[in-house]
């Protein structure tokens, strides 16, 4: 269930912040995978979209969006062919963390007859993908420009940990010393979104996804309050097997098993101090807090731990305003994890 | 990716076991949500299907299956209307653990003009739904038969823990003393499937789901070996950010965050001693074991922790025999968690 007014407020508030601190916003569609919401984000002033997989980018380009960043190593013949096809239709940027991937990207771009923007993926502390040192980032940038169909697009990192600013500043300075223009330095992450301005002027673009909906994790991180959460899972109390126990008909196939913040698998708005202690696929086990109760048959709303993985389980959002259902929006890129 | 030969062997071996120990098999479609696989299960001799939600049952009845057990409390006007519509088209059984649900079920059955089979859900140790004592189970059975359009169908439990046999035997004896016929006592669960015969003669029907594919959890439980696993997730090594680190393009949107057995989010068949230590939505973080390596760009197969939640993320299975793709099967009931 998506509360359209809360969604709009979330999108507007973030865009206003970006305008104020002079950051470009490039929202991440992985959270909602929904063309209708992406449209609102761009109408408000987003500089383009971020997609985590080519499948999401294909959905968004099909819908008419023309500027998509896929901050991901695109590896293998099948994906490179899809990238070439996308590039014929839109402005696409990707990231790399390994020079050995550049010849494949160059051939894909060459086939499409377009230049491909390639950003250097920087590991500024997460320990996932990315080059580990600013010098390596600069060196990879100089490798990119040796390929005829590749355009060096700047640097990208996730999330914006405290160390990111120094790392990215050093990488950008190194690239500029080598005579390269740094189009953009892009950081991201909803938990720290409200201090994104402190990354200026090194960082010029910021990517957030969860900010559209918020969830139990971003509320715990202090990025939003519970009454700003725009997406909930509607569930029904299907069993009351004991005085302090209730069971909901939403399990790991509705709420996912994403367990952060722990303990608990979401907040039941009608019993916010109670704990969803365990999930099976189609059951949530609730331990009721003192003073809270749930009736057999009662409908409840659950704020999930992690909105992005929950959206991916559903074919559509039920859209409400002031408690009334006003629309249904397709989760257009649901399941597009290729 | 589904290995059709392994799937067929898994289905055949279980049906042969059931035939030998005189158990009716009622396989659970929640694992595969796939009409093609359900058809194979019934062709081999399954007595009917088990669905965990009405949405799955609707898919299977649409496909022509005519005997479905939904071992779930059906609560609320919307679900009861859907149940009535299903009942017009097929033999449906549901379970209950609370007498207050019976009038709604009775009205739904009456609207359809058919009898609804209702089993008593028994909590034999899991602590989820179900009545907690055999006496309560018998009492609820006598409540069921007071409703004109309801037929007492027996007792159902999950899983078949050691205490289940005694509990179910006492419940059945109580019902029989009250003059009720016990059509079936139904237990289930893949981990203990190969000792299901020991529940005879109290238990007459057994429900397994994961047995079709198996996964890291049922292998850890001793119900299968790794080379009997019939469903894997194909992934690509997209980054090698360090000597002992690799990143796959399969994350929590492909493997789910289901974390049992812990630690690790699946077995990489090409690096079985290595550990998937962490998932983001589209990344798996691999810590490589000594003596194991993965090349950038290499395709790998991952045995997920939990097959049932993984199927639910994909629109289709890619079906292989001897390593060649021979078919694609729709995951027909994907996302039908209502």
Interface residues (C-beta under 8 A of the other chain):
Chain A: X30 X52 X53 X72 X73 X75 X76 X79 X97 X98 X100 X101 X123 X127 X128 X129 X130 X131 X132 X236 X237 X238 X239 X240 X241 X242 X245 X247 X249 X250 X251 X252 X253 X254 X256 X257 X258 X259 X280 X281 X282 X283 X285 X296 X297 X299 X308 X309 X312 X313 X314 X315 X334 X335 X337
Chain B: X30 X52 X53 X72 X73 X75 X76 X79 X97 X98 X100 X101 X123 X127 X128 X129 X130 X131 X132 X236 X237 X238 X239 X240 X241 X242 X245 X247 X249 X250 X251 X252 X253 X254 X256 X257 X258 X259 X280 X281 X282 X283 X285 X296 X297 X299 X308 X309 X312 X313 X314 X315 X334 X335 X337
